[in-house]
Amino acid sequence: MSISVLQACGPKATKDSEPTPVLSGRPNTTYPAPPLNRNVQLGQLGWDSAQGNHVTLAEYRDKVVVLDFYATWCAPCRESIPHLIDLEKRYGPRGLVVVGLNVGGPDDRTEVPAFAREFNIHYELGYPDEGLNNVLLADSDAIPQTFVFDRQGRLVRRYVGFGYSTAAELEETLKEVLGG
């Protein structure tokens, strides 16, 4: 029997003196997909890029997309970033696109450029629109949350939190979706 230990962050504490809440325990590393509203076309939902352009998931048709919801102040998010960078470098030529979506709140947006420099992030960063947040984070606002979409834009897998086994499980999922 293997034991997975995950860490995830909840919403940022409202007072600077309060510590950022960190959840830990033995939950499964993957959760079922969030409940999807059948009236919502997921491909039309998206995010504003760091350059200010609105991007939709549908624009990445024929690519495997990893959407990673994070905050700069979230310790497990920070631990997951080097792995996402590595995955994008190794699997980008095979059609993988990693997109980091900041959900750390309005104050956190100003921290993103320095955060990207600190971690040497070269994959796309942005801010999810309200519709994407409402659909994908409807049942849990814990972060990081990482979603894998196949080349047809279908949600394949969802990861909540980051732990020892998450990196390996995410890579195995990507190998399957990318075809080998």
Sequence and secondary structure as in RCSB ss.txt:
>XXXX:A:sequence
MSISVLQACGPKATKDSEPTPVLSGRPNTTYPAPPLNRNVQLGQLGWDSAQGNHVTLAEYRDKVVVLDFYATWCA
PCRESIPHLIDLEKRYGPRGLVVVGLNVGGPDDRTEVPAFAREFNIHYELGYPDEGLNNVLLADSDAIPQTFVFD
RQGRLVRRYVGFGYSTAAELEETLKEVLGG
>XXXX:A:secstr
     EEEE S  SSTTS   EEEE   SB       TTS GGG EEEETTS EEEGGGGTTSEEEEEEE TT H
HHHHHHHHHHHHHHHHGGGTEEEEEEE S HHHHTTHHHHHHHHT  SEEEEE HHHHHHHTSS   B EEEEE 
TTS EEEEEESEEHHHHHHHHHHHHHHHT 
